[in-house]
Amino acid sequence: MVKLPFEKHPVAQYLGIQSESLSRNLAKLKAHGIQTMADGIDISNPGALREIVGEESLMLCDLPA
């Protein structure tokens, strides 16, 4: 599980989007094996995430293959 050090509102502000938009977009990722919880994000299928966002976007993340 990836722990979020902030609540959704500050993360949304950092990304320049509304909290509601962040929540909707995180919900869309459920179909790709990504679950959100109050204290973090569980990425059960890192390969699926790589397919969605591209390998370059994840180069700084330490996700298992």
Sequence and secondary structure as in RCSB ss.txt:
>XXXX:A:sequence
MVKLPFEKHPVAQYLGIQSESLSRNLAKLKAHGIQTMADGIDISNPGALREIVGEESLMLCDLPA
>XXXX:A:secstr
 EE SS HHHHHHHHTS HHHHHHHHHHGGGGTEEEETTEEEES HHHHHHHH GGGGTTS    
